[in-house]
Amino acid sequence: MRILSVNAGKSFEADWAGTLGRTAIDKRPVSHRVEVTRDGLAGDERADKKHHGSPDHAVYSYASEDYEWWESELGRPLRAGQFGENLTTSGIDVNGALLGERWRVGTAVLEVTGPRIPCVVFRNWMDEPGWLKRFTAAGRTGAYLRVVEPGALAEGDEVEIVFRPEDDVTVTDAFRARHGDKNALSRILAAPDHDPKWDALAARTRP
């Protein structure tokens, strides 16, 4: 399990980038070792800090195996960072990672917080017909992570899982629960230390 690519990007103006008109979704590989702070990777910008600026969204990871699947589906090559991820991984089931699972990458420790929820900027950036529905149906979302211990990381670093919570709730479970899967939501609510946001979601969807 390792990092194939570390990716960062700068904010730029784009008329397709929603109401904000700016985005930093275009992440490009960097070859040097990168400092990881509580806010994410040094040198990586986020334009929409309202939706992507929280500590729970400090780092976004996506698996090379899922890229290979999408290349087959879309019939075109996809490069590392094209989905806006900071870490392109190899050999780790990102979507099957547990909420609260911790990874040591380089000298940093990162904690899995949840799935990516696709947005209009992502849709416009990819420029694929029905992209939001296709991405949602595939469930290959990648995972957001918070920074538990700042440090530094680089391409080629191993990903070591240093902690797994007892609650067996995956990134995919969280994604499905957000999209109306009652069984997935029930599993999350049964976890003793679940985030209160899930109680709020259950209350909103309760008949």
C-alpha positions as CSV (number, residue, x, y, z in Angstrom):
1,M,0.0,0.0,0.0
2,R,1.6,3.2,-1.1
3,I,1.2,6.7,-2.5
4,L,1.6,6.8,-6.3
5,S,1.3,10.5,-6.6
6,V,1.0,13.6,-4.4
7,N,-1.0,16.3,-6.0
8,A,-1.6,20.0,-5.3
9,G,-3.3,22.8,-7.2
10,K,-3.8,26.6,-7.3
11,S,-7.1,28.4,-7.3
12,F,-8.1,29.8,-10.7
13,E,-11.1,31.5,-12.3
14,A,-13.5,29.5,-14.4
15,D,-17.0,30.5,-15.7
16,W,-18.1,26.9,-15.2
17,A,-17.1,26.8,-11.6
18,G,-20.5,27.3,-10.0
19,T,-21.6,30.5,-8.3
20,L,-18.1,31.1,-6.9
21,G,-16.5,31.2,-10.3
22,R,-13.3,29.9,-8.9
23,T,-11.9,26.4,-8.3
24,A,-8.7,24.5,-7.4
25,I,-9.9,21.1,-8.7
26,D,-7.0,20.9,-11.1
27,K,-4.4,19.1,-9.0
28,R,-1.0,18.3,-10.5
29,P,1.6,15.9,-9.3
30,V,4.5,17.3,-7.3
31,S,7.9,15.5,-7.0
32,H,9.2,17.0,-3.8
33,R,8.4,16.0,-0.2
34,V,5.3,18.0,1.0
35,E,4.6,19.4,4.4
36,V,1.2,18.3,5.9
37,T,-0.4,20.8,8.2
38,R,-3.8,20.7,10.0
39,D,-5.2,22.5,7.0
40,G,-3.8,20.0,4.4
41,L,-0.9,19.9,2.1
42,A,1.4,22.9,1.9
43,G,1.0,24.7,-1.4
44,D,-2.4,23.2,-2.1
45,E,-5.2,25.8,-2.4
46,R,-9.0,25.4,-2.0
47,A,-11.2,28.0,-3.7
48,D,-14.5,27.0,-2.1
49,K,-13.6,27.0,1.6
50,K,-17.2,27.0,2.7
51,H,-17.7,23.4,1.4
52,H,-14.1,22.2,1.3
53,G,-12.3,24.1,3.9
54,S,-13.1,22.1,7.1
55,P,-10.5,20.1,8.9
56,D,-12.4,16.9,7.9
57,H,-11.7,17.8,4.3
58,A,-8.0,18.6,4.7
59,V,-6.8,15.8,2.4
60,Y,-8.6,13.9,-0.3
61,S,-7.4,10.5,-1.5
62,Y,-8.4,8.4,-4.6
63,A,-7.3,4.9,-5.6
64,S,-5.4,4.2,-8.8
65,E,-7.5,1.0,-9.1
66,D,-10.7,3.1,-9.3
67,Y,-9.0,5.3,-11.9
68,E,-8.4,2.1,-14.0
69,W,-12.1,1.2,-13.7
70,W,-13.1,4.7,-14.8
71,E,-10.7,4.6,-17.8
72,S,-12.5,1.5,-19.0
73,E,-15.9,3.1,-18.5
74,L,-15.1,6.4,-20.1
75,G,-12.8,5.1,-22.8
76,R,-10.1,7.7,-22.2
77,P,-6.9,8.0,-20.0
78,L,-7.1,9.7,-16.7
79,R,-4.1,11.2,-14.9
80,A,-3.3,11.3,-11.2
81,G,-5.0,14.4,-9.6
82,Q,-7.7,14.6,-12.3
83,F,-10.5,14.0,-9.7
84,G,-9.0,16.7,-7.5
85,E,-7.4,14.3,-5.1
86,N,-4.2,15.1,-3.1
87,L,-3.1,11.5,-2.7
88,T,-3.4,8.9,-5.5
89,T,-3.0,5.5,-3.8
90,S,-2.2,2.0,-4.8
91,G,-3.1,-1.2,-3.0
92,I,-5.5,0.2,-0.5
93,D,-9.3,-0.1,-0.6
94,V,-10.1,3.6,-0.1
95,N,-13.8,3.1,-0.4
96,G,-13.8,0.2,2.0
97,A,-11.8,2.2,4.6
98,L,-13.5,2.6,8.0
99,L,-14.6,6.0,9.3
100,G,-12.1,6.8,11.9
101,E,-9.4,4.6,10.4
102,R,-5.9,6.1,10.7
103,W,-3.1,6.0,8.1
104,R,0.5,6.8,8.6
105,V,1.9,8.3,5.4
106,G,5.5,9.5,5.7
107,T,5.6,11.2,9.1
108,A,2.0,12.3,9.0
109,V,-1.0,10.5,10.5
110,L,-4.3,11.0,8.6
111,E,-7.8,9.9,9.7
112,V,-10.6,8.8,7.3
113,T,-13.6,11.1,7.7
114,G,-16.0,10.2,4.9
115,P,-16.7,10.1,1.1
116,R,-16.6,12.7,-1.6
117,I,-20.0,14.1,-2.5
118,P,-19.9,15.0,-6.2
119,C,-20.8,18.6,-7.0
120,V,-21.5,20.8,-10.1
121,V,-17.9,21.9,-10.3
122,F,-16.7,18.3,-10.5
123,R,-19.4,17.6,-13.2
124,N,-18.3,20.6,-15.3
125,W,-14.7,19.8,-14.9
126,M,-15.1,16.2,-16.1
127,D,-17.4,17.2,-19.0
128,E,-18.9,13.7,-19.2
129,P,-22.6,13.2,-19.9
130,G,-24.6,12.4,-16.8
131,W,-21.4,12.5,-14.7
132,L,-23.0,13.1,-11.3
133,K,-25.4,10.2,-11.7
134,R,-22.7,7.9,-13.0
135,F,-20.2,8.8,-10.2
136,T,-22.9,8.4,-7.6
137,A,-24.1,5.0,-9.0
138,A,-20.5,3.7,-9.2
139,G,-19.9,4.5,-5.5
140,R,-16.1,4.9,-6.1
141,T,-15.9,8.1,-4.2
142,G,-12.5,8.2,-2.7
143,A,-12.1,9.4,0.9
144,Y,-11.5,12.6,2.8
145,L,-9.1,12.7,5.7
146,R,-8.3,14.9,8.6
147,V,-4.7,15.5,9.8
148,V,-4.2,14.0,13.2
149,E,-0.4,14.4,13.3
150,P,1.2,16.9,11.0
151,G,4.3,15.8,9.2
152,A,5.6,15.4,5.6
153,L,5.0,12.9,2.8
154,A,6.0,12.2,-0.8
155,E,5.3,10.0,-3.8
156,G,6.3,6.4,-3.1
157,D,5.7,6.6,0.7
158,E,4.0,3.5,2.2
159,V,0.5,3.8,3.6
160,E,0.4,2.0,7.0
161,I,-3.0,1.5,8.7
162,V,-2.2,2.2,12.3
163,F,-5.7,2.1,13.8
164,R,-9.1,0.7,12.9
165,P,-12.1,1.5,15.0
166,E,-14.4,-1.2,16.3
167,D,-17.4,0.3,14.5
168,D,-17.4,-1.4,11.1
169,V,-18.7,1.6,9.1
170,T,-17.0,2.2,5.7
171,V,-16.7,5.2,3.4
172,T,-19.1,3.5,1.1
173,D,-21.6,3.0,3.9
174,A,-21.5,6.8,4.6
175,F,-22.0,7.6,0.9
176,R,-24.9,5.3,0.6
177,A,-26.5,6.6,3.8
178,R,-26.2,10.1,2.4
179,H,-28.1,8.9,-0.7
180,G,-31.1,7.3,1.1
181,D,-29.9,3.8,2.0
182,K,-31.7,3.2,5.3
183,N,-29.7,0.0,6.1
184,A,-26.4,1.9,5.8
185,L,-27.8,4.7,7.9
186,S,-28.9,2.3,10.6
187,R,-25.5,0.8,10.7
188,I,-23.9,4.2,11.3
189,L,-26.5,5.1,14.0
190,A,-25.7,1.9,15.8
191,A,-22.1,2.9,16.2
192,P,-21.7,4.3,19.7
193,D,-19.4,7.2,18.7
194,H,-21.1,8.2,15.5
195,D,-21.1,11.8,14.4
196,P,-24.2,13.7,15.5
197,K,-24.7,14.8,11.9
198,W,-26.1,11.3,11.2
199,D,-28.8,11.8,13.9
200,A,-29.8,15.0,12.2
201,L,-29.9,13.3,8.8
202,A,-32.1,10.5,10.3
203,A,-34.5,13.1,11.8
204,R,-34.8,14.9,8.4
205,T,-35.6,11.7,6.5
206,R,-37.9,10.1,9.1
207,P,-41.5,9.9,7.8
